[in-house]
């Protein structure tokens, strides 16, 4: 059995494009996201844009969408199910 994960302050989150689970304290559901840093050091939280539910956001060659608002907490993704 894997170690139990708890929500951690976003200041302690990995900022190297590692995919993690994030949430804003006022949101109902977490989202899988990652942080990107531009050449000036500005950070932006992104999520992958996939599936038909995201087509309204999709423009040519765009695969990532900024989060609606900056997350306040994070945790590692759980282990995937075993076969």
PDB file of N, CA, C and O in Angstrom:
ATOM      1  N   UNK A   1       0.838  -1.172   0.000  1.00  0.00           N
ATOM      2  CA  UNK A   1       0.000   0.000   0.000  1.00  0.00           C
ATOM      3  C   UNK A   1       0.886   1.240   0.000  1.00  0.00           C
ATOM      4  O   UNK A   1       1.917   1.267   0.673  1.00  0.00           O
ATOM      5  N   UNK A   2       0.491   2.264  -0.750  1.00  0.00           N
ATOM      6  CA  UNK A   2       1.318   3.459  -0.854  1.00  0.00           C
ATOM      7  C   UNK A   2       1.076   4.398   0.324  1.00  0.00           C
ATOM      8  O   UNK A   2       0.086   4.278   1.047  1.00  0.00           O
ATOM      9  N   UNK A   3       1.990   5.316   0.494  1.00  0.00           N
ATOM     10  CA  UNK A   3       1.915   6.304   1.559  1.00  0.00           C
ATOM     11  C   UNK A   3       0.706   7.216   1.354  1.00  0.00           C
ATOM     12  O   UNK A   3       0.384   7.567   0.219  1.00  0.00           O
ATOM     13  N   UNK A   4       0.043   7.597   2.427  1.00  0.00           N
ATOM     14  CA  UNK A   4      -1.104   8.499   2.363  1.00  0.00           C
ATOM     15  C   UNK A   4      -0.604   9.903   2.020  1.00  0.00           C
ATOM     16  O   UNK A   4       0.389  10.370   2.576  1.00  0.00           O
ATOM     17  N   UNK A   5      -1.293  10.558   1.112  1.00  0.00           N
ATOM     18  CA  UNK A   5      -0.927  11.919   0.736  1.00  0.00           C
ATOM     19  C   UNK A   5      -1.915  12.906   1.324  1.00  0.00           C
ATOM     20  O   UNK A   5      -3.106  12.618   1.439  1.00  0.00           O
ATOM     21  N   UNK A   6      -1.416  14.060   1.692  1.00  0.00           N
ATOM     22  CA  UNK A   6      -2.239  15.131   2.225  1.00  0.00           C
ATOM     23  C   UNK A   6      -2.002  16.387   1.406  1.00  0.00           C
ATOM     24  O   UNK A   6      -0.953  16.546   0.781  1.00  0.00           O
ATOM     25  N   UNK A   7      -2.987  17.276   1.417  1.00  0.00           N
ATOM     26  CA  UNK A   7      -2.834  18.547   0.711  1.00  0.00           C
ATOM     27  C   UNK A   7      -1.714  19.353   1.352  1.00  0.00           C
ATOM     28  O   UNK A   7      -1.617  19.466   2.574  1.00  0.00           O
ATOM     29  N   UNK A   8      -0.872  19.911   0.484  1.00  0.00           N
ATOM     30  CA  UNK A   8       0.292  20.689   0.916  1.00  0.00           C
ATOM     31  C   UNK A   8       0.164  22.107   0.361  1.00  0.00           C
ATOM     32  O   UNK A   8      -0.502  22.300  -0.656  1.00  0.00           O
ATOM     33  N   UNK A   9       0.779  23.101   0.996  1.00  0.00           N
ATOM     34  CA  UNK A   9       0.742  24.469   0.469  1.00  0.00           C
ATOM     35  C   UNK A   9       1.380  24.516  -0.922  1.00  0.00           C
ATOM     36  O   UNK A   9       2.381  23.845  -1.173  1.00  0.00           O
ATOM     37  N   UNK A  10       0.802  25.304  -1.814  1.00  0.00           N
ATOM     38  CA  UNK A  10       1.278  25.364  -3.199  1.00  0.00           C
ATOM     39  C   UNK A  10       2.720  25.877  -3.287  1.00  0.00           C
ATOM     40  O   UNK A  10       3.419  25.577  -4.255  1.00  0.00           O
ATOM     41  N   UNK A  11       3.169  26.637  -2.299  1.00  0.00           N
ATOM     42  CA  UNK A  11       4.554  27.134  -2.307  1.00  0.00           C
ATOM     43  C   UNK A  11       5.570  26.001  -2.288  1.00  0.00           C
ATOM     44  O   UNK A  11       6.719  26.194  -2.684  1.00  0.00           O
ATOM     45  N   UNK A  12       5.156  24.811  -1.828  1.00  0.00           N
ATOM     46  CA  UNK A  12       6.073  23.674  -1.767  1.00  0.00           C
ATOM     47  C   UNK A  12       5.963  22.756  -2.984  1.00  0.00           C
ATOM     48  O   UNK A  12       6.640  21.729  -3.042  1.00  0.00           O
ATOM     49  N   UNK A  13       5.125  23.109  -3.950  1.00  0.00           N
ATOM     50  CA  UNK A  13       4.899  22.259  -5.134  1.00  0.00           C
ATOM     51  C   UNK A  13       6.098  22.277  -6.075  1.00  0.00           C
ATOM     52  O   UNK A  13       6.815  23.275  -6.150  1.00  0.00           O
ATOM     53  N   UNK A  14       6.319  21.171  -6.797  1.00  0.00           N
ATOM     54  CA  UNK A  14       7.378  21.158  -7.822  1.00  0.00           C
ATOM     55  C   UNK A  14       7.027  22.142  -8.942  1.00  0.00           C
ATOM     56  O   UNK A  14       5.872  22.241  -9.356  1.00  0.00           O
ATOM     57  N   UNK A  15       8.016  22.849  -9.414  1.00  0.00           N
ATOM     58  CA  UNK A  15       7.791  23.857 -10.463  1.00  0.00           C
ATOM     59  C   UNK A  15       8.543  23.499 -11.744  1.00  0.00           C
ATOM     60  O   UNK A  15       8.916  24.380 -12.520  1.00  0.00           O
ATOM     61  N   UNK A  16       8.765  22.193 -11.962  1.00  0.00           N
ATOM     62  CA  UNK A  16       9.576  21.729 -13.087  1.00  0.00           C
ATOM     63  C   UNK A  16       8.748  20.961 -14.120  1.00  0.00           C
ATOM     64  O   UNK A  16       9.248  20.026 -14.745  1.00  0.00           O
ATOM     65  N   UNK A  17       7.485  21.354 -14.299  1.00  0.00           N
ATOM     66  CA  UNK A  17       6.560  20.713 -15.241  1.00  0.00           C
ATOM     67  C   UNK A  17       6.120  19.328 -14.784  1.00  0.00           C
ATOM     68  O   UNK A  17       5.525  18.588 -15.568  1.00  0.00           O
ATOM     69  N   UNK A  18       6.396  18.959 -13.539  1.00  0.00           N
ATOM     70  CA  UNK A  18       5.908  17.682 -13.014  1.00  0.00           C
ATOM     71  C   UNK A  18       4.387  17.754 -12.862  1.00  0.00           C
ATOM     72  O   UNK A  18       3.856  18.737 -12.345  1.00  0.00           O
ATOM     73  N   UNK A  19       3.701  16.724 -13.306  1.00  0.00           N
ATOM     74  CA  UNK A  19       2.247  16.677 -13.212  1.00  0.00           C
ATOM     75  C   UNK A  19       1.841  16.279 -11.798  1.00  0.00           C
ATOM     76  O   UNK A  19       2.281  15.257 -11.274  1.00  0.00           O
ATOM     77  N   UNK A  20       0.984  17.116 -11.187  1.00  0.00           N
ATOM     78  CA  UNK A  20       0.522  16.895  -9.823  1.00  0.00           C
ATOM     79  C   UNK A  20      -0.972  17.196  -9.738  1.00  0.00           C
ATOM     80  O   UNK A  20      -1.566  17.680 -10.702  1.00  0.00           O
ATOM     81  N   UNK A  21      -1.566  16.916  -8.614  1.00  0.00           N
ATOM     82  CA  UNK A  21      -2.960  17.231  -8.356  1.00  0.00           C
ATOM     83  C   UNK A  21      -3.004  18.552  -7.603  1.00  0.00           C
ATOM     84  O   UNK A  21      -2.340  18.696  -6.576  1.00  0.00           O
ATOM     85  N   UNK A  22      -3.786  19.534  -8.099  1.00  0.00           N
ATOM     86  CA  UNK A  22      -3.864  20.850  -7.466  1.00  0.00           C
ATOM     87  C   UNK A  22      -5.321  21.229  -7.215  1.00  0.00           C
ATOM     88  O   UNK A  22      -6.239  20.697  -7.840  1.00  0.00           O
ATOM     89  N   UNK A  23      -5.506  22.158  -6.290  1.00  0.00           N
ATOM     90  CA  UNK A  23      -6.840  22.667  -5.998  1.00  0.00           C
ATOM     91  C   UNK A  23      -6.721  24.074  -5.411  1.00  0.00           C
ATOM     92  O   UNK A  23      -5.745  24.391  -4.731  1.00  0.00           O
ATOM     93  N   UNK A  24      -7.715  24.905  -5.678  1.00  0.00           N
ATOM     94  CA  UNK A  24      -7.833  26.204  -5.016  1.00  0.00           C
ATOM     95  C   UNK A  24      -8.753  25.981  -3.824  1.00  0.00           C
ATOM     96  O   UNK A  24      -9.708  25.212  -3.923  1.00  0.00           O
ATOM     97  N   UNK A  25      -8.490  26.623  -2.728  1.00  0.00           N
ATOM     98  CA  UNK A  25      -9.266  26.379  -1.498  1.00  0.00           C
ATOM     99  C   UNK A  25     -10.770  26.556  -1.684  1.00  0.00           C
ATOM    100  O   UNK A  25     -11.539  26.000  -0.900  1.00  0.00           O
ATOM    101  N   UNK A  26     -11.216  27.302  -2.683  1.00  0.00           N
ATOM    102  CA  UNK A  26     -12.646  27.522  -2.920  1.00  0.00           C
ATOM    103  C   UNK A  26     -13.235  26.620  -4.005  1.00  0.00           C
ATOM    104  O   UNK A  26     -14.428  26.711  -4.295  1.00  0.00           O
ATOM    105  N   UNK A  27     -12.424  25.756  -4.606  1.00  0.00           N
ATOM    106  CA  UNK A  27     -12.917  24.860  -5.655  1.00  0.00           C
ATOM    107  C   UNK A  27     -13.545  23.605  -5.062  1.00  0.00           C
ATOM    108  O   UNK A  27     -13.247  23.217  -3.932  1.00  0.00           O
ATOM    109  N   UNK A  28     -14.414  22.985  -5.838  1.00  0.00           N
ATOM    110  CA  UNK A  28     -15.041  21.738  -5.407  1.00  0.00           C
ATOM    111  C   UNK A  28     -14.205  20.518  -5.765  1.00  0.00           C
ATOM    112  O   UNK A  28     -14.215  19.517  -5.048  1.00  0.00           O
ATOM    113  N   UNK A  29     -13.473  20.606  -6.890  1.00  0.00           N
ATOM    114  CA  UNK A  29     -12.750  19.437  -7.394  1.00  0.00           C
ATOM    115  C   UNK A  29     -11.304  19.792  -7.707  1.00  0.00           C
ATOM    116  O   UNK A  29     -11.023  20.897  -8.172  1.00  0.00           O
ATOM    117  N   UNK A  30     -10.386  18.868  -7.456  1.00  0.00           N
ATOM    118  CA  UNK A  30      -8.994  19.082  -7.860  1.00  0.00           C
ATOM    119  C   UNK A  30      -8.822  18.860  -9.360  1.00  0.00           C
ATOM    120  O   UNK A  30      -9.709  18.323 -10.023  1.00  0.00           O
ATOM    121  N   UNK A  31      -7.690  19.270  -9.877  1.00  0.00           N
ATOM    122  CA  UNK A  31      -7.377  19.099 -11.291  1.00  0.00           C
ATOM    123  C   UNK A  31      -5.913  18.672 -11.417  1.00  0.00           C
ATOM    124  O   UNK A  31      -5.072  19.068 -10.610  1.00  0.00           O
ATOM    125  N   UNK A  32      -5.623  17.876 -12.419  1.00  0.00           N
ATOM    126  CA  UNK A  32      -4.246  17.497 -12.724  1.00  0.00           C
ATOM    127  C   UNK A  32      -3.618  18.644 -13.503  1.00  0.00           C
ATOM    128  O   UNK A  32      -4.148  19.075 -14.527  1.00  0.00           O
ATOM    129  N   UNK A  33      -2.483  19.135 -13.009  1.00  0.00           N
ATOM    130  CA  UNK A  33      -1.864  20.316 -13.618  1.00  0.00           C
ATOM    131  C   UNK A  33      -0.355  20.264 -13.448  1.00  0.00           C
ATOM    132  O   UNK A  33       0.185  19.372 -12.795  1.00  0.00           O
ATOM    133  N   UNK A  34       0.315  21.246 -14.054  1.00  0.00           N
ATOM    134  CA  UNK A  34       1.761  21.388 -13.932  1.00  0.00           C
ATOM    135  C   UNK A  34       2.107  22.857 -14.050  1.00  0.00           C
ATOM    136  O   UNK A  34       1.342  23.641 -14.610  1.00  0.00           O
ATOM    137  N   UNK A  35       3.262  23.229 -13.520  1.00  0.00           N
ATOM    138  CA  UNK A  35       3.697  24.623 -13.525  1.00  0.00           C
ATOM    139  C   UNK A  35       4.787  24.808 -14.579  1.00  0.00           C
ATOM    140  O   UNK A  35       5.732  24.024 -14.658  1.00  0.00           O
ATOM    141  N   UNK A  36       4.638  25.851 -15.378  1.00  0.00           N
ATOM    142  CA  UNK A  36       5.678  26.217 -16.336  1.00  0.00           C
ATOM    143  C   UNK A  36       6.243  27.574 -15.938  1.00  0.00           C
ATOM    144  O   UNK A  36       5.537  28.415 -15.382  1.00  0.00           O
ATOM    145  N   UNK A  37       7.499  27.771 -16.225  1.00  0.00           N
ATOM    146  CA  UNK A  37       8.170  29.033 -15.914  1.00  0.00           C
ATOM    147  C   UNK A  37       8.719  29.616 -17.202  1.00  0.00           C
ATOM    148  O   UNK A  37       9.413  28.933 -17.956  1.00  0.00           O
ATOM    149  N   UNK A  38       8.404  30.893 -17.455  1.00  0.00           N
ATOM    150  CA  UNK A  38       8.900  31.511 -18.691  1.00  0.00           C
ATOM    151  C   UNK A  38      10.335  32.000 -18.497  1.00  0.00           C
ATOM    152  O   UNK A  38      10.904  31.863 -17.415  1.00  0.00           O
ATOM    153  N   UNK A  39      10.910  32.570 -19.550  1.00  0.00           N
ATOM    154  CA  UNK A  39      12.313  32.993 -19.515  1.00  0.00           C
ATOM    155  C   UNK A  39      12.559  34.136 -18.520  1.00  0.00           C
ATOM    156  O   UNK A  39      13.709  34.404 -18.172  1.00  0.00           O
ATOM    157  N   UNK A  40      11.502  34.809 -18.060  1.00  0.00           N
ATOM    158  CA  UNK A  40      11.641  35.881 -17.072  1.00  0.00           C
ATOM    159  C   UNK A  40      11.368  35.396 -15.650  1.00  0.00           C
ATOM    160  O   UNK A  40      11.425  36.180 -14.702  1.00  0.00           O
ATOM    161  N   UNK A  41      11.071  34.101 -15.501  1.00  0.00           N
ATOM    162  CA  UNK A  41      10.839  33.533 -14.184  1.00  0.00           C
ATOM    163  C   UNK A  41       9.396  33.554 -13.719  1.00  0.00           C
ATOM    164  O   UNK A  41       9.112  33.145 -12.593  1.00  0.00           O
ATOM    165  N   UNK A  42       8.476  34.019 -14.551  1.00  0.00           N
ATOM    166  CA  UNK A  42       7.056  34.029 -14.180  1.00  0.00           C
ATOM    167  C   UNK A  42       6.504  32.609 -14.262  1.00  0.00           C
ATOM    168  O   UNK A  42       6.773  31.886 -15.221  1.00  0.00           O
ATOM    169  N   UNK A  43       5.733  32.215 -13.252  1.00  0.00           N
ATOM    170  CA  UNK A  43       5.148  30.880 -13.199  1.00  0.00           C
ATOM    171  C   UNK A  43       3.692  30.914 -13.633  1.00  0.00           C
ATOM    172  O   UNK A  43       2.968  31.867 -13.342  1.00  0.00           O
ATOM    173  N   UNK A  44       3.265  29.862 -14.337  1.00  0.00           N
ATOM    174  CA  UNK A  44       1.864  29.732 -14.724  1.00  0.00           C
ATOM    175  C   UNK A  44       1.456  28.271 -14.598  1.00  0.00           C
ATOM    176  O   UNK A  44       2.161  27.371 -15.055  1.00  0.00           O
ATOM    177  N   UNK A  45       0.299  28.051 -13.968  1.00  0.00           N
ATOM    178  CA  UNK A  45      -0.229  26.698 -13.815  1.00  0.00           C
ATOM    179  C   UNK A  45      -1.082  26.356 -15.021  1.00  0.00           C
ATOM    180  O   UNK A  45      -1.945  27.135 -15.428  1.00  0.00           O
ATOM    181  N   UNK A  46      -0.829  25.166 -15.597  1.00  0.00           N
ATOM    182  CA  UNK A  46      -1.490  24.730 -16.815  1.00  0.00           C
ATOM    183  C   UNK A  46      -2.108  23.347 -16.612  1.00  0.00           C
ATOM    184  O   UNK A  46      -1.715  22.597 -15.718  1.00  0.00           O
ATOM    185  N   UNK A  47      -3.081  23.032 -17.462  1.00  0.00           N
ATOM    186  CA  UNK A  47      -3.630  21.681 -17.536  1.00  0.00           C
ATOM    187  C   UNK A  47      -3.634  21.278 -18.998  1.00  0.00           C
ATOM    188  O   UNK A  47      -3.680  22.125 -19.891  1.00  0.00           O
ATOM    189  N   UNK A  48      -3.584  19.973 -19.233  1.00  0.00           N
ATOM    190  CA  UNK A  48      -3.635  19.510 -20.615  1.00  0.00           C
ATOM    191  C   UNK A  48      -5.032  19.694 -21.154  1.00  0.00           C
ATOM    192  O   UNK A  48      -6.018  19.503 -20.441  1.00  0.00           O
ATOM    193  N   UNK A  49      -5.113  20.066 -22.410  1.00  0.00           N
ATOM    194  CA  UNK A  49      -6.399  20.199 -23.085  1.00  0.00           C
ATOM    195  C   UNK A  49      -6.568  18.969 -23.958  1.00  0.00           C
ATOM    196  O   UNK A  49      -5.846  18.784 -24.938  1.00  0.00           O
ATOM    197  N   UNK A  50      -7.512  18.146 -23.600  1.00  0.00           N
ATOM    198  CA  UNK A  50      -7.773  16.920 -24.343  1.00  0.00           C
ATOM    199  C   UNK A  50      -9.268  16.794 -24.559  1.00  0.00           C
ATOM    200  O   UNK A  50     -10.012  17.713 -24.217  1.00  0.00           O
ATOM    201  N   UNK A  51      -9.711  15.735 -25.090  1.00  0.00           N
ATOM    202  CA  UNK A  51     -11.107  15.348 -25.151  1.00  0.00           C
ATOM    203  C   UNK A  51     -12.101  16.368 -25.678  1.00  0.00           C
ATOM    204  O   UNK A  51     -11.787  17.554 -25.769  1.00  0.00           O
ATOM    205  N   UNK A  52     -13.291  15.916 -26.024  1.00  0.00           N
ATOM    206  CA  UNK A  52     -14.309  16.763 -26.629  1.00  0.00           C
ATOM    207  C   UNK A  52     -14.829  17.849 -25.700  1.00  0.00           C
ATOM    208  O   UNK A  52     -15.288  18.890 -26.170  1.00  0.00           O
ATOM    209  N   UNK A  53     -14.764  17.627 -24.383  1.00  0.00           N
ATOM    210  CA  UNK A  53     -15.249  18.652 -23.469  1.00  0.00           C
ATOM    211  C   UNK A  53     -14.392  19.906 -23.492  1.00  0.00           C
ATOM    212  O   UNK A  53     -14.825  20.958 -23.021  1.00  0.00           O
ATOM    213  N   UNK A  54     -13.182  19.813 -24.033  1.00  0.00           N
ATOM    214  CA  UNK A  54     -12.280  20.948 -24.087  1.00  0.00           C
ATOM    215  C   UNK A  54     -12.203  21.591 -25.473  1.00  0.00           C
ATOM    216  O   UNK A  54     -11.417  22.519 -25.665  1.00  0.00           O
ATOM    217  N   UNK A  55     -12.980  21.137 -26.424  1.00  0.00           N
ATOM    218  CA  UNK A  55     -12.876  21.658 -27.780  1.00  0.00           C
ATOM    219  C   UNK A  55     -13.158  23.147 -27.881  1.00  0.00           C
ATOM    220  O   UNK A  55     -12.630  23.809 -28.775  1.00  0.00           O
ATOM    221  N   UNK A  56     -13.979  23.693 -26.986  1.00  0.00           N
ATOM    222  CA  UNK A  56     -14.272  25.116 -27.053  1.00  0.00           C
ATOM    223  C   UNK A  56     -13.035  25.954 -26.797  1.00  0.00           C
ATOM    224  O   UNK A  56     -12.981  27.114 -27.206  1.00  0.00           O
ATOM    225  N   UNK A  57     -12.038  25.390 -26.126  1.00  0.00           N
ATOM    226  CA  UNK A  57     -10.804  26.111 -25.849  1.00  0.00           C
ATOM    227  C   UNK A  57      -9.728  25.851 -26.892  1.00  0.00           C
ATOM    228  O   UNK A  57      -8.751  26.593 -26.992  1.00  0.00           O
ATOM    229  N   UNK A  58      -9.913  24.810 -27.651  1.00  0.00           N
ATOM    230  CA  UNK A  58      -8.852  24.359 -28.545  1.00  0.00           C
ATOM    231  C   UNK A  58      -8.697  25.287 -29.748  1.00  0.00           C
ATOM    232  O   UNK A  58      -9.646  25.578 -30.477  1.00  0.00           O
ATOM    233  N   UNK A  59      -7.468  25.732 -29.915  1.00  0.00           N
ATOM    234  CA  UNK A  59      -7.098  26.450 -31.127  1.00  0.00           C
ATOM    235  C   UNK A  59      -6.000  25.637 -31.800  1.00  0.00           C
ATOM    236  O   UNK A  59      -5.474  24.700 -31.199  1.00  0.00           O
ATOM    237  N   UNK A  60      -5.660  25.964 -32.986  1.00  0.00           N
ATOM    238  CA  UNK A  60      -4.655  25.212 -33.729  1.00  0.00           C
ATOM    239  C   UNK A  60      -3.365  25.057 -32.918  1.00  0.00           C
ATOM    240  O   UNK A  60      -2.784  26.041 -32.462  1.00  0.00           O
ATOM    241  N   UNK A  61      -2.928  23.807 -32.746  1.00  0.00           N
ATOM    242  CA  UNK A  61      -1.661  23.459 -32.091  1.00  0.00           C
ATOM    243  C   UNK A  61      -1.571  23.863 -30.614  1.00  0.00           C
ATOM    244  O   UNK A  61      -0.468  23.918 -30.071  1.00  0.00           O
ATOM    245  N   UNK A  62      -2.690  24.144 -29.956  1.00  0.00           N
ATOM    246  CA  UNK A  62      -2.678  24.460 -28.531  1.00  0.00           C
ATOM    247  C   UNK A  62      -3.052  23.193 -27.775  1.00  0.00           C
ATOM    248  O   UNK A  62      -4.122  22.628 -28.006  1.00  0.00           O
ATOM    249  N   UNK A  63      -2.184  22.741 -26.877  1.00  0.00           N
ATOM    250  CA  UNK A  63      -2.453  21.513 -26.138  1.00  0.00           C
ATOM    251  C   UNK A  63      -2.583  21.754 -24.645  1.00  0.00           C
ATOM    252  O   UNK A  63      -2.943  20.835 -23.910  1.00  0.00           O
ATOM    253  N   UNK A  64      -2.299  22.966 -24.173  1.00  0.00           N
ATOM    254  CA  UNK A  64      -2.357  23.254 -22.749  1.00  0.00           C
ATOM    255  C   UNK A  64      -3.171  24.516 -22.509  1.00  0.00           C
ATOM    256  O   UNK A  64      -3.151  25.447 -23.314  1.00  0.00           O
ATOM    257  N   UNK A  65      -3.879  24.533 -21.401  1.00  0.00           N
ATOM    258  CA  UNK A  65      -4.743  25.645 -21.057  1.00  0.00           C
ATOM    259  C   UNK A  65      -4.386  26.135 -19.657  1.00  0.00           C
ATOM    260  O   UNK A  65      -4.238  25.321 -18.745  1.00  0.00           O
ATOM    261  N   UNK A  66      -4.246  27.438 -19.467  1.00  0.00           N
ATOM    262  CA  UNK A  66      -3.990  27.943 -18.111  1.00  0.00           C
ATOM    263  C   UNK A  66      -5.161  27.622 -17.187  1.00  0.00           C
ATOM    264  O   UNK A  66      -6.308  27.554 -17.628  1.00  0.00           O
ATOM    265  N   UNK A  67      -4.868  27.427 -15.912  1.00  0.00           N
ATOM    266  CA  UNK A  67      -5.925  27.204 -14.942  1.00  0.00           C
ATOM    267  C   UNK A  67      -6.724  28.496 -14.758  1.00  0.00           C
ATOM    268  O   UNK A  67      -6.209  29.595 -14.961  1.00  0.00           O
ATOM    269  N   UNK A  68      -7.961  28.344 -14.379  1.00  0.00           N
ATOM    270  CA  UNK A  68      -8.860  29.471 -14.150  1.00  0.00           C
ATOM    271  C   UNK A  68      -8.300  30.417 -13.094  1.00  0.00           C
ATOM    272  O   UNK A  68      -8.370  31.638 -13.239  1.00  0.00           O
ATOM    273  N   UNK A  69      -7.746  29.842 -12.033  1.00  0.00           N
ATOM    274  CA  UNK A  69      -7.098  30.633 -10.993  1.00  0.00           C
ATOM    275  C   UNK A  69      -5.961  29.813 -10.394  1.00  0.00           C
ATOM    276  O   UNK A  69      -5.922  28.590 -10.523  1.00  0.00           O
ATOM    277  N   UNK A  70      -5.053  30.500  -9.749  1.00  0.00           N
ATOM    278  CA  UNK A  70      -3.880  29.827  -9.193  1.00  0.00           C
ATOM    279  C   UNK A  70      -4.282  28.900  -8.052  1.00  0.00           C
ATOM    280  O   UNK A  70      -5.082  29.278  -7.195  1.00  0.00           O
ATOM    281  N   UNK A  71      -3.737  27.698  -8.037  1.00  0.00           N
ATOM    282  CA  UNK A  71      -4.059  26.760  -6.955  1.00  0.00           C
ATOM    283  C   UNK A  71      -3.455  27.222  -5.633  1.00  0.00           C
ATOM    284  O   UNK A  71      -2.477  27.968  -5.602  1.00  0.00           O
ATOM    285  N   UNK A  72      -4.060  26.761  -4.547  1.00  0.00           N
ATOM    286  CA  UNK A  72      -3.554  27.070  -3.213  1.00  0.00           C
ATOM    287  C   UNK A  72      -2.910  25.856  -2.548  1.00  0.00           C
ATOM    288  O   UNK A  72      -2.135  26.003  -1.603  1.00  0.00           O
ATOM    289  N   UNK A  73      -3.233  24.643  -3.046  1.00  0.00           N
ATOM    290  CA  UNK A  73      -2.718  23.418  -2.448  1.00  0.00           C
ATOM    291  C   UNK A  73      -2.425  22.377  -3.534  1.00  0.00           C
ATOM    292  O   UNK A  73      -2.927  22.459  -4.654  1.00  0.00           O
ATOM    293  N   UNK A  74      -1.603  21.405  -3.167  1.00  0.00           N
ATOM    294  CA  UNK A  74      -1.244  20.352  -4.122  1.00  0.00           C
ATOM    295  C   UNK A  74      -0.973  19.047  -3.370  1.00  0.00           C
ATOM    296  O   UNK A  74      -0.807  19.030  -2.150  1.00  0.00           O
ATOM    297  N   UNK A  75      -0.934  17.959  -4.139  1.00  0.00           N
ATOM    298  CA  UNK A  75      -0.475  16.661  -3.647  1.00  0.00           C
ATOM    299  C   UNK A  75       0.014  15.845  -4.845  1.00  0.00           C
ATOM    300  O   UNK A  75      -0.391  16.110  -5.977  1.00  0.00           O
ATOM    301  N   UNK A  76       0.878  14.862  -4.609  1.00  0.00           N
ATOM    302  CA  UNK A  76       1.335  14.003  -5.711  1.00  0.00           C
ATOM    303  C   UNK A  76       0.158  13.220  -6.285  1.00  0.00           C
ATOM    304  O   UNK A  76      -0.832  12.966  -5.598  1.00  0.00           O
ATOM    305  N   UNK A  77       0.281  12.849  -7.540  1.00  0.00           N
ATOM    306  CA  UNK A  77      -0.733  11.981  -8.141  1.00  0.00           C
ATOM    307  C   UNK A  77      -0.669  10.609  -7.471  1.00  0.00           C
ATOM    308  O   UNK A  77       0.410  10.158  -7.088  1.00  0.00           O
ATOM    309  N   UNK A  78      -1.809   9.947  -7.329  1.00  0.00           N
ATOM    310  CA  UNK A  78      -1.777   8.593  -6.758  1.00  0.00           C
ATOM    311  C   UNK A  78      -1.174   7.603  -7.756  1.00  0.00           C
ATOM    312  O   UNK A  78      -1.058   7.900  -8.945  1.00  0.00           O
ATOM    313  N   UNK A  79      -0.802   6.454  -7.269  1.00  0.00           N
ATOM    314  CA  UNK A  79      -0.299   5.395  -8.142  1.00  0.00           C
ATOM    315  C   UNK A  79      -1.423   4.943  -9.064  1.00  0.00           C
ATOM    316  O   UNK A  79      -2.573   4.874  -8.630  1.00  0.00           O
ATOM    317  N   UNK A  80      -1.122   4.632 -10.333  1.00  0.00           N
ATOM    318  CA  UNK A  80      -2.170   4.128 -11.231  1.00  0.00           C
ATOM    319  C   UNK A  80      -2.601   2.728 -10.812  1.00  0.00           C
ATOM    320  O   UNK A  80      -1.855   2.038 -10.118  1.00  0.00           O
ATOM    321  N   UNK A  81      -3.785   2.301 -11.220  1.00  0.00           N
ATOM    322  CA  UNK A  81      -4.245   0.952 -10.885  1.00  0.00           C
ATOM    323  C   UNK A  81      -3.323  -0.107 -11.488  1.00  0.00           C
ATOM    324  O   UNK A  81      -2.714   0.106 -12.537  1.00  0.00           O
ATOM    325  N   UNK A  82      -3.233  -1.218 -10.826  1.00  0.00           N
ATOM    326  CA  UNK A  82      -2.428  -2.329 -11.349  1.00  0.00           C
ATOM    327  C   UNK A  82      -3.305  -3.213 -12.210  1.00  0.00           C
ATOM    328  O   UNK A  82      -4.512  -3.313 -11.991  1.00  0.00           O
ATOM    329  N   UNK A  83      -2.691  -3.850 -13.186  1.00  0.00           N
ATOM    330  CA  UNK A  83      -3.439  -4.715 -14.100  1.00  0.00           C
ATOM    331  C   UNK A  83      -3.900  -5.981 -13.409  1.00  0.00           C
ATOM    332  O   UNK A  83      -4.546  -6.824 -14.032  1.00  0.00           O
TER     333      UNK A  83
END
